[in-house]
Amino acid sequence: MTGHVPVLMSEVVDALQPRDGARYVDGTFGGGGYTGAILDRAACEVIAIDRDPDAIAAGQALAARYAPRLRLIEGRFGDMERLLSGAGVSAVDGVALDLGVSSMQFDRAERGFSFRNSGPLDMRMAKSGASAADLVNGSDETELADIFWRYGEERKSRRVAHAIVERRREKRIETTGELAEIVRRAVGPSARDESDPATRAFQALRIAVNDELGELERGLAAAEQVLAPGGRLAVVSFHSLEDRAVKEFVRARSGRTPAPSRHAPPRAGERAATLRELTRKPVLPSGAEVAANPRARSARLRVAEKIARAA
């Protein structure tokens, strides 16, 4: 379980308030950082979910260390409700979600998530389904431009898409190094952006390959269903699309969605609040954490609590 540095770990665990005898879900097990911290905080149980079979395999040592308080399940956190039901669990006292790519995935060139070390253009968290290479070589120019704009907010999305299509006329694009070179040349240097010019395009492809925003939407809804009254949801996001989705979900479920008029009666079909928003503004990493782990710089933590339904 080396190489993985959990972001905002103390803040996430503090938000969940682990207590003896309670049960928690780590929906993005990864390197097991949050899971271990929760289990160390109280004599509780954690059910850890990850779609990456490598993470589940690597987590067996941690499961043995904390047996029988830790159970590992291979699957998507968007299927949390079904996975927990299959494990005989109907409700939990907290859910933690750490979105995006784990350090273990990012640092292994063969997984194809990073442009820093060239590897196969893969990016599949679950190691199954269509890869980034399939998307890059099989999508038309308009589709590619839409992916780069929608999921990466890349201002030069059309130029990047055109450059990719032109290059693949010569040969199929197979590696992260090849793609990064194409994107960098198309985007060019920017005086107002310190990140690598390929960053936004790679983010966009990863989100598209893994349906990350769709998975987040399903995962938030599932967490709402499995949380017991008083249970907490803690979500760490790493870019504006994720953070916006979490913020809007929590505010909608907490009854803070703006109404047409404050004098208007509740609309037909309008749902009662199910969550209490505990972080009006996201919790950010400290300067010390960012200095120690630069990947933490864009992290945002939002927390909500399940409301007990009125009788």
BALOBA-1460 file (C-alpha; in Angstrom, 3 decimals):
// residues 311
<rec num="1" residu="m" x="0.000" y="0.000" z="0.000"/>
<rec num="2" residu="t" x="2.898" y="2.365" z="-0.678"/>
<rec num="3" residu="g" x="2.992" y="5.498" z="-2.776"/>
<rec num="4" residu="h" x="-0.547" y="6.644" z="-1.952"/>
<rec num="5" residu="v" x="-0.911" y="9.906" z="-0.041"/>
<rec num="6" residu="p" x="-4.519" y="10.472" z="1.125"/>
<rec num="7" residu="v" x="-5.629" y="14.080" z="0.758"/>
<rec num="8" residu="l" x="-7.398" y="15.912" z="3.594"/>
<rec num="9" residu="m" x="-7.324" y="12.654" z="5.554"/>
<rec num="10" residu="s" x="-7.687" y="14.138" z="9.037"/>
<rec num="11" residu="e" x="-10.471" y="16.424" z="7.844"/>
<rec num="12" residu="v" x="-12.365" y="13.533" z="6.229"/>
<rec num="13" residu="v" x="-12.099" y="11.321" z="9.300"/>
<rec num="14" residu="d" x="-13.060" y="14.188" z="11.614"/>
<rec num="15" residu="a" x="-16.110" y="14.841" z="9.427"/>
<rec num="16" residu="l" x="-17.240" y="11.202" z="9.605"/>
<rec num="17" residu="q" x="-16.861" y="11.115" z="13.428"/>
<rec num="18" residu="p" x="-16.111" y="7.359" z="13.635"/>
<rec num="19" residu="r" x="-17.478" y="5.698" z="16.750"/>
<rec num="20" residu="d" x="-17.306" y="2.239" z="18.258"/>
<rec num="21" residu="g" x="-19.736" y="-0.289" z="16.793"/>
<rec num="22" residu="a" x="-20.615" y="1.875" z="13.775"/>
<rec num="23" residu="r" x="-20.211" y="0.929" z="10.111"/>
<rec num="24" residu="y" x="-18.662" y="3.043" z="7.352"/>
<rec num="25" residu="v" x="-18.138" y="2.837" z="3.601"/>
<rec num="26" residu="d" x="-14.953" y="3.904" z="1.854"/>
<rec num="27" residu="g" x="-16.323" y="4.061" z="-1.681"/>
<rec num="28" residu="t" x="-12.926" y="4.724" z="-3.272"/>
<rec num="29" residu="f" x="-10.570" y="2.421" z="-1.378"/>
<rec num="30" residu="g" x="-7.469" y="3.088" z="-3.503"/>
<rec num="31" residu="g" x="-4.433" y="2.686" z="-1.248"/>
<rec num="32" residu="g" x="-6.565" y="2.296" z="1.871"/>
<rec num="33" residu="g" x="-5.528" y="5.556" z="3.527"/>
<rec num="34" residu="y" x="-8.978" y="6.706" z="4.623"/>
<rec num="35" residu="t" x="-10.001" y="3.156" z="5.527"/>
<rec num="36" residu="g" x="-7.028" y="2.648" z="7.828"/>
<rec num="37" residu="a" x="-7.523" y="6.039" z="9.487"/>
<rec num="38" residu="i" x="-11.221" y="5.335" z="10.144"/>
<rec num="39" residu="l" x="-10.462" y="1.901" z="11.615"/>
<rec num="40" residu="d" x="-7.728" y="3.387" z="13.801"/>
<rec num="41" residu="r" x="-10.050" y="6.081" z="15.132"/>
<rec num="42" residu="a" x="-12.688" y="3.719" z="16.587"/>
<rec num="43" residu="a" x="-13.611" y="0.053" z="17.044"/>
<rec num="44" residu="c" x="-15.824" y="0.231" z="13.986"/>
<rec num="45" residu="e" x="-16.276" y="-1.613" z="10.691"/>
<rec num="46" residu="v" x="-15.420" y="-0.417" z="7.165"/>
<rec num="47" residu="i" x="-16.726" y="-1.792" z="3.895"/>
<rec num="48" residu="a" x="-14.290" y="-0.644" z="1.209"/>
<rec num="49" residu="i" x="-15.253" y="-0.521" z="-2.473"/>
<rec num="50" residu="d" x="-13.012" y="-0.065" z="-5.508"/>
<rec num="51" residu="r" x="-13.538" y="-0.795" z="-9.185"/>
<rec num="52" residu="d" x="-9.808" y="-1.374" z="-9.703"/>
<rec num="53" residu="p" x="-8.947" y="-5.063" z="-9.198"/>
<rec num="54" residu="d" x="-5.326" y="-4.090" z="-8.472"/>
<rec num="55" residu="a" x="-6.466" y="-1.983" z="-5.492"/>
<rec num="56" residu="i" x="-8.547" y="-4.846" z="-4.109"/>
<rec num="57" residu="a" x="-5.665" y="-7.285" z="-4.510"/>
<rec num="58" residu="a" x="-3.189" y="-4.917" z="-2.839"/>
<rec num="59" residu="g" x="-5.684" y="-4.297" z="-0.027"/>
<rec num="60" residu="q" x="-5.736" y="-7.915" z="1.169"/>
<rec num="61" residu="a" x="-2.861" y="-7.271" z="3.564"/>
<rec num="62" residu="l" x="-4.793" y="-4.391" z="5.133"/>
<rec num="63" residu="a" x="-7.920" y="-6.574" z="5.357"/>
<rec num="64" residu="a" x="-5.923" y="-9.220" z="7.185"/>
<rec num="65" residu="r" x="-4.476" y="-6.636" z="9.575"/>
<rec num="66" residu="y" x="-7.896" y="-5.293" z="10.533"/>
<rec num="67" residu="a" x="-9.850" y="-8.555" z="10.298"/>
<rec num="68" residu="p" x="-12.735" y="-8.930" z="10.815"/>
<rec num="69" residu="r" x="-13.503" y="-5.189" z="10.784"/>
<rec num="70" residu="l" x="-12.631" y="-4.575" z="7.118"/>
<rec num="71" residu="r" x="-14.398" y="-6.042" z="4.102"/>
<rec num="72" residu="l" x="-13.234" y="-5.348" z="0.529"/>
<rec num="73" residu="i" x="-15.652" y="-5.371" z="-2.406"/>
<rec num="74" residu="e" x="-14.647" y="-5.001" z="-6.047"/>
<rec num="75" residu="g" x="-17.165" y="-2.777" z="-7.816"/>
<rec num="76" residu="r" x="-18.223" y="0.779" z="-8.569"/>
<rec num="77" residu="f" x="-19.312" y="3.115" z="-5.795"/>
<rec num="78" residu="g" x="-22.241" y="4.089" z="-8.005"/>
<rec num="79" residu="d" x="-23.536" y="0.556" z="-7.325"/>
<rec num="80" residu="m" x="-23.049" y="1.010" z="-3.581"/>
<rec num="81" residu="e" x="-26.641" y="0.277" z="-2.624"/>
<rec num="82" residu="r" x="-26.681" y="-3.028" z="-4.549"/>
<rec num="83" residu="l" x="-23.200" y="-4.035" z="-3.376"/>
<rec num="84" residu="l" x="-24.049" y="-3.405" z="0.267"/>
<rec num="85" residu="s" x="-27.337" y="-5.247" z="-0.047"/>
<rec num="86" residu="g" x="-25.446" y="-8.229" z="-1.460"/>
<rec num="87" residu="a" x="-23.191" y="-8.078" z="1.599"/>
<rec num="88" residu="g" x="-26.199" y="-8.103" z="3.910"/>
<rec num="89" residu="v" x="-25.914" y="-4.419" z="4.834"/>
<rec num="90" residu="s" x="-28.917" y="-2.086" z="4.653"/>
<rec num="91" residu="a" x="-27.578" y="1.081" z="6.306"/>
<rec num="92" residu="v" x="-24.246" y="2.665" z="7.261"/>
<rec num="93" residu="d" x="-23.116" y="5.515" z="9.490"/>
<rec num="94" residu="g" x="-20.814" y="7.257" z="7.046"/>
<rec num="95" residu="v" x="-19.605" y="7.289" z="3.441"/>
<rec num="96" residu="a" x="-16.272" y="8.666" z="2.201"/>
<rec num="97" residu="l" x="-15.596" y="9.326" z="-1.488"/>
<rec num="98" residu="d" x="-12.184" y="10.431" z="-2.793"/>
<rec num="99" residu="l" x="-12.774" y="11.209" z="-6.451"/>
<rec num="100" residu="g" x="-10.390" y="10.944" z="-9.384"/>
<rec num="101" residu="v" x="-7.264" y="8.857" z="-9.822"/>
<rec num="102" residu="s" x="-5.367" y="7.305" z="-6.933"/>
<rec num="103" residu="s" x="-1.631" y="7.851" z="-6.648"/>
<rec num="104" residu="m" x="-1.090" y="4.144" z="-7.295"/>
<rec num="105" residu="q" x="-2.870" y="4.396" z="-10.639"/>
<rec num="106" residu="f" x="-1.314" y="7.708" z="-11.595"/>
<rec num="107" residu="d" x="2.260" y="6.701" z="-10.812"/>
<rec num="108" residu="r" x="2.206" y="3.466" z="-12.817"/>
<rec num="109" residu="a" x="2.989" y="4.269" z="-16.447"/>
<rec num="110" residu="e" x="1.403" y="1.030" z="-17.656"/>
<rec num="111" residu="r" x="-2.027" y="2.211" z="-16.456"/>
<rec num="112" residu="g" x="-1.862" y="5.113" z="-18.928"/>
<rec num="113" residu="f" x="-3.207" y="7.904" z="-16.721"/>
<rec num="114" residu="s" x="-0.143" y="10.158" z="-16.736"/>
<rec num="115" residu="f" x="1.684" y="12.007" z="-19.499"/>
<rec num="116" residu="r" x="4.824" y="12.346" z="-17.364"/>
<rec num="117" residu="n" x="6.021" y="8.802" z="-18.126"/>
<rec num="118" residu="s" x="4.973" y="7.358" z="-21.466"/>
<rec num="119" residu="g" x="2.894" y="4.193" z="-21.349"/>
<rec num="120" residu="p" x="-0.029" y="2.578" z="-23.156"/>
<rec num="121" residu="l" x="-2.948" y="4.975" z="-23.675"/>
<rec num="122" residu="d" x="-5.332" y="3.150" z="-21.342"/>
<rec num="123" residu="m" x="-6.851" y="5.135" z="-18.408"/>
<rec num="124" residu="r" x="-9.387" y="2.428" z="-17.457"/>
<rec num="125" residu="m" x="-9.883" y="2.315" z="-13.692"/>
<rec num="126" residu="a" x="-11.638" y="-1.049" z="-13.887"/>
<rec num="127" residu="k" x="-9.188" y="-2.445" z="-16.476"/>
<rec num="128" residu="s" x="-12.120" y="-3.348" z="-18.725"/>
<rec num="129" residu="g" x="-14.194" y="-1.689" z="-21.466"/>
<rec num="130" residu="a" x="-13.105" y="0.883" z="-24.034"/>
<rec num="131" residu="s" x="-9.711" y="2.478" z="-23.400"/>
<rec num="132" residu="a" x="-8.493" y="6.025" z="-24.005"/>
<rec num="133" residu="a" x="-6.748" y="4.741" z="-27.152"/>
<rec num="134" residu="d" x="-10.091" y="3.447" z="-28.437"/>
<rec num="135" residu="l" x="-11.664" y="6.843" z="-27.781"/>
<rec num="136" residu="v" x="-8.809" y="8.867" z="-29.296"/>
<rec num="137" residu="n" x="-8.584" y="6.730" z="-32.432"/>
<rec num="138" residu="g" x="-12.278" y="5.962" z="-32.896"/>
<rec num="139" residu="s" x="-14.090" y="9.255" z="-32.197"/>
<rec num="140" residu="d" x="-14.632" y="11.839" z="-34.910"/>
<rec num="141" residu="e" x="-13.213" y="15.345" z="-34.614"/>
<rec num="142" residu="t" x="-16.424" y="16.903" z="-33.284"/>
<rec num="143" residu="e" x="-16.806" y="14.240" z="-30.607"/>
<rec num="144" residu="l" x="-13.210" y="14.689" z="-29.464"/>
<rec num="145" residu="a" x="-13.533" y="18.474" z="-29.311"/>
<rec num="146" residu="d" x="-16.706" y="18.096" z="-27.237"/>
<rec num="147" residu="i" x="-14.941" y="15.762" z="-24.783"/>
<rec num="148" residu="f" x="-12.007" y="18.158" z="-24.327"/>
<rec num="149" residu="w" x="-14.296" y="21.159" z="-23.841"/>
<rec num="150" residu="r" x="-16.952" y="19.522" z="-21.649"/>
<rec num="151" residu="y" x="-14.734" y="17.478" z="-19.330"/>
<rec num="152" residu="g" x="-11.442" y="19.381" z="-19.475"/>
<rec num="153" residu="e" x="-12.665" y="22.924" z="-20.105"/>
<rec num="154" residu="e" x="-9.904" y="23.102" z="-22.703"/>
<rec num="155" residu="r" x="-10.165" y="26.441" z="-24.505"/>
<rec num="156" residu="k" x="-8.400" y="25.104" z="-27.590"/>
<rec num="157" residu="s" x="-10.464" y="21.922" z="-27.759"/>
<rec num="158" residu="r" x="-11.120" y="22.150" z="-31.509"/>
<rec num="159" residu="r" x="-7.460" y="22.705" z="-32.297"/>
<rec num="160" residu="v" x="-6.475" y="19.712" z="-30.147"/>
<rec num="161" residu="a" x="-9.103" y="17.477" z="-31.762"/>
<rec num="162" residu="h" x="-7.995" y="18.513" z="-35.241"/>
<rec num="163" residu="a" x="-4.343" y="17.800" z="-34.429"/>
<rec num="164" residu="i" x="-5.244" y="14.327" z="-33.165"/>
<rec num="165" residu="v" x="-7.252" y="13.494" z="-36.262"/>
<rec num="166" residu="e" x="-4.427" y="14.686" z="-38.510"/>
<rec num="167" residu="r" x="-1.830" y="12.608" z="-36.653"/>
<rec num="168" residu="r" x="-3.895" y="9.428" z="-36.672"/>
<rec num="169" residu="r" x="-4.160" y="9.604" z="-40.453"/>
<rec num="170" residu="e" x="-0.486" y="8.616" z="-40.360"/>
<rec num="171" residu="k" x="-0.683" y="6.017" z="-37.579"/>
<rec num="172" residu="r" x="-2.815" y="4.942" z="-34.637"/>
<rec num="173" residu="i" x="-2.019" y="6.857" z="-31.447"/>
<rec num="174" residu="e" x="-1.036" y="4.233" z="-28.864"/>
<rec num="175" residu="t" x="0.892" y="5.879" z="-26.010"/>
<rec num="176" residu="t" x="0.447" y="8.676" z="-23.492"/>
<rec num="177" residu="g" x="3.723" y="10.175" z="-24.705"/>
<rec num="178" residu="e" x="2.483" y="10.429" z="-28.281"/>
<rec num="179" residu="l" x="-0.784" y="12.027" z="-27.236"/>
<rec num="180" residu="a" x="0.880" y="14.466" z="-24.836"/>
<rec num="181" residu="e" x="3.221" y="15.649" z="-27.600"/>
<rec num="182" residu="i" x="0.288" y="16.241" z="-29.970"/>
<rec num="183" residu="v" x="-1.694" y="18.162" z="-27.346"/>
<rec num="184" residu="r" x="1.244" y="20.295" z="-26.236"/>
<rec num="185" residu="r" x="1.957" y="21.396" z="-29.781"/>
<rec num="186" residu="a" x="-1.708" y="22.185" z="-30.409"/>
<rec num="187" residu="v" x="-2.244" y="24.114" z="-27.170"/>
<rec num="188" residu="g" x="1.129" y="25.828" z="-26.927"/>
<rec num="189" residu="p" x="2.575" y="27.477" z="-23.802"/>
<rec num="190" residu="s" x="0.402" y="29.739" z="-21.657"/>
<rec num="191" residu="a" x="1.703" y="32.537" z="-19.469"/>
<rec num="192" residu="r" x="-1.320" y="32.315" z="-17.151"/>
<rec num="193" residu="d" x="-1.316" y="28.543" z="-16.621"/>
<rec num="194" residu="e" x="1.520" y="26.818" z="-14.765"/>
<rec num="195" residu="s" x="0.271" y="23.284" z="-15.453"/>
<rec num="196" residu="d" x="1.419" y="21.153" z="-18.375"/>
<rec num="197" residu="p" x="-0.521" y="22.053" z="-21.561"/>
<rec num="198" residu="a" x="-1.647" y="18.413" z="-21.812"/>
<rec num="199" residu="t" x="-3.283" y="18.397" z="-18.364"/>
<rec num="200" residu="r" x="-6.822" y="19.376" z="-19.354"/>
<rec num="201" residu="a" x="-7.008" y="17.025" z="-22.346"/>
<rec num="202" residu="f" x="-5.802" y="14.075" z="-20.273"/>
<rec num="203" residu="q" x="-8.295" y="14.905" z="-17.524"/>
<rec num="204" residu="a" x="-11.099" y="15.042" z="-20.074"/>
<rec num="205" residu="l" x="-10.224" y="11.688" z="-21.617"/>
<rec num="206" residu="r" x="-9.965" y="10.012" z="-18.210"/>
<rec num="207" residu="i" x="-13.378" y="11.344" z="-17.170"/>
<rec num="208" residu="a" x="-14.938" y="10.187" z="-20.443"/>
<rec num="209" residu="v" x="-13.328" y="6.730" z="-20.397"/>
<rec num="210" residu="n" x="-14.497" y="6.033" z="-16.834"/>
<rec num="211" residu="d" x="-17.824" y="7.934" z="-16.980"/>
<rec num="212" residu="e" x="-16.675" y="9.676" z="-13.815"/>
<rec num="213" residu="l" x="-19.398" y="12.321" z="-13.672"/>
<rec num="214" residu="g" x="-22.123" y="9.749" z="-14.283"/>
<rec num="215" residu="e" x="-20.553" y="7.527" z="-11.636"/>
<rec num="216" residu="l" x="-20.458" y="10.462" z="-9.208"/>
<rec num="217" residu="e" x="-24.137" y="11.208" z="-9.792"/>
<rec num="218" residu="r" x="-25.053" y="7.568" z="-9.132"/>
<rec num="219" residu="g" x="-22.728" y="7.376" z="-6.141"/>
<rec num="220" residu="l" x="-24.164" y="10.446" z="-4.431"/>
<rec num="221" residu="a" x="-27.707" y="9.144" z="-4.869"/>
<rec num="222" residu="a" x="-26.673" y="5.714" z="-3.552"/>
<rec num="223" residu="a" x="-24.927" y="7.236" z="-0.528"/>
<rec num="224" residu="e" x="-28.064" y="9.203" z="0.292"/>
<rec num="225" residu="q" x="-30.048" y="5.955" z="0.297"/>
<rec num="226" residu="v" x="-27.679" y="3.846" z="2.423"/>
<rec num="227" residu="l" x="-26.892" y="6.437" z="5.087"/>
<rec num="228" residu="a" x="-28.677" y="5.958" z="8.405"/>
<rec num="229" residu="p" x="-30.174" y="9.058" z="10.066"/>
<rec num="230" residu="g" x="-27.284" y="11.117" z="11.411"/>
<rec num="231" residu="g" x="-24.850" y="9.406" z="9.057"/>
<rec num="232" residu="r" x="-22.301" y="11.580" z="7.273"/>
<rec num="233" residu="l" x="-21.215" y="11.877" z="3.646"/>
<rec num="234" residu="a" x="-17.701" y="13.263" z="3.009"/>
<rec num="235" residu="v" x="-16.628" y="13.862" z="-0.598"/>
<rec num="236" residu="v" x="-13.195" y="15.038" z="-1.758"/>
<rec num="237" residu="s" x="-13.131" y="16.378" z="-5.328"/>
<rec num="238" residu="f" x="-10.248" y="17.619" z="-7.450"/>
<rec num="239" residu="h" x="-11.718" y="19.790" z="-10.189"/>
<rec num="240" residu="s" x="-14.575" y="22.214" z="-10.666"/>
<rec num="241" residu="l" x="-16.877" y="19.800" z="-12.509"/>
<rec num="242" residu="e" x="-16.820" y="17.332" z="-9.609"/>
<rec num="243" residu="d" x="-17.078" y="19.972" z="-6.913"/>
<rec num="244" residu="r" x="-19.998" y="21.659" z="-8.669"/>
<rec num="245" residu="a" x="-21.846" y="18.338" z="-8.967"/>
<rec num="246" residu="v" x="-21.360" y="17.588" z="-5.259"/>
<rec num="247" residu="k" x="-22.379" y="21.104" z="-4.205"/>
<rec num="248" residu="e" x="-25.524" y="21.089" z="-6.331"/>
<rec num="249" residu="f" x="-26.547" y="17.609" z="-5.180"/>
<rec num="250" residu="v" x="-26.174" y="18.430" z="-1.495"/>
<rec num="251" residu="r" x="-27.938" y="21.757" z="-1.824"/>
<rec num="252" residu="a" x="-30.820" y="20.207" z="-3.738"/>
<rec num="253" residu="r" x="-31.189" y="17.449" z="-1.123"/>
<rec num="254" residu="s" x="-30.990" y="19.974" z="1.710"/>
<rec num="255" residu="g" x="-33.827" y="22.058" z="0.311"/>
<rec num="256" residu="r" x="-31.581" y="24.958" z="-0.659"/>
<rec num="257" residu="t" x="-32.460" y="24.880" z="-4.358"/>
<rec num="258" residu="p" x="-33.836" y="28.353" z="-5.138"/>
<rec num="259" residu="a" x="-37.636" y="28.465" z="-5.485"/>
<rec num="260" residu="p" x="-39.402" y="30.641" z="-8.094"/>
<rec num="261" residu="s" x="-40.811" y="32.746" z="-5.251"/>
<rec num="262" residu="r" x="-40.500" y="32.614" z="-1.489"/>
<rec num="263" residu="h" x="-44.265" y="33.194" z="-1.327"/>
<rec num="264" residu="a" x="-45.086" y="30.297" z="-3.654"/>
<rec num="265" residu="p" x="-46.394" y="27.050" z="-2.116"/>
<rec num="266" residu="p" x="-44.270" y="23.887" z="-2.496"/>
<rec num="267" residu="r" x="-44.463" y="22.513" z="-6.026"/>
<rec num="268" residu="a" x="-46.136" y="19.163" z="-6.676"/>
<rec num="269" residu="g" x="-43.630" y="16.344" z="-6.396"/>
<rec num="270" residu="e" x="-41.125" y="18.522" z="-4.540"/>
<rec num="271" residu="r" x="-39.127" y="16.323" z="-2.175"/>
<rec num="272" residu="a" x="-38.508" y="16.961" z="1.506"/>
<rec num="273" residu="a" x="-34.943" y="17.632" z="2.591"/>
<rec num="274" residu="t" x="-32.931" y="14.466" z="3.224"/>
<rec num="275" residu="l" x="-29.489" y="15.967" z="3.876"/>
<rec num="276" residu="r" x="-28.127" y="18.772" z="6.020"/>
<rec num="277" residu="e" x="-25.279" y="20.692" z="4.403"/>
<rec num="278" residu="l" x="-22.405" y="20.968" z="6.892"/>
<rec num="279" residu="t" x="-19.928" y="22.827" z="4.661"/>
<rec num="280" residu="r" x="-21.380" y="25.902" z="2.960"/>
<rec num="281" residu="k" x="-17.868" y="26.473" z="1.631"/>
<rec num="282" residu="p" x="-15.554" y="23.563" z="0.853"/>
<rec num="283" residu="v" x="-12.781" y="22.609" z="3.246"/>
<rec num="284" residu="l" x="-9.375" y="23.216" z="1.619"/>
<rec num="285" residu="p" x="-5.996" y="21.615" z="2.340"/>
<rec num="286" residu="s" x="-3.542" y="23.544" z="4.475"/>
<rec num="287" residu="g" x="-0.459" y="25.160" z="3.025"/>
<rec num="288" residu="a" x="1.649" y="22.555" z="4.803"/>
<rec num="289" residu="e" x="-0.274" y="19.700" z="3.167"/>
<rec num="290" residu="v" x="0.046" y="21.238" z="-0.303"/>
<rec num="291" residu="a" x="3.779" y="21.739" z="0.247"/>
<rec num="292" residu="a" x="4.148" y="18.095" z="1.281"/>
<rec num="293" residu="n" x="1.814" y="16.755" z="-1.413"/>
<rec num="294" residu="p" x="1.368" y="19.090" z="-4.430"/>
<rec num="295" residu="r" x="-1.512" y="16.931" z="-5.737"/>
<rec num="296" residu="a" x="-3.573" y="18.188" z="-2.813"/>
<rec num="297" residu="r" x="-3.616" y="21.775" z="-4.110"/>
<rec num="298" residu="s" x="-6.922" y="21.430" z="-5.985"/>
<rec num="299" residu="a" x="-8.716" y="19.261" z="-3.388"/>
<rec num="300" residu="r" x="-12.094" y="20.329" z="-2.006"/>
<rec num="301" residu="l" x="-14.011" y="18.576" z="0.789"/>
<rec num="302" residu="r" x="-17.776" y="18.875" z="1.197"/>
<rec num="303" residu="v" x="-19.718" y="17.215" z="4.013"/>
<rec num="304" residu="a" x="-23.422" y="16.499" z="4.561"/>
<rec num="305" residu="e" x="-25.477" y="14.685" z="7.189"/>
<rec num="306" residu="k" x="-28.513" y="12.464" z="6.661"/>
<rec num="307" residu="i" x="-31.677" y="13.888" z="8.201"/>
<rec num="308" residu="a" x="-34.071" y="11.640" z="10.096"/>
<rec num="309" residu="r" x="-37.418" y="11.495" z="8.309"/>
<rec num="310" residu="a" x="-40.425" y="12.839" z="10.188"/>
<rec num="311" residu="a" x="-42.884" y="10.224" z="11.396"/>
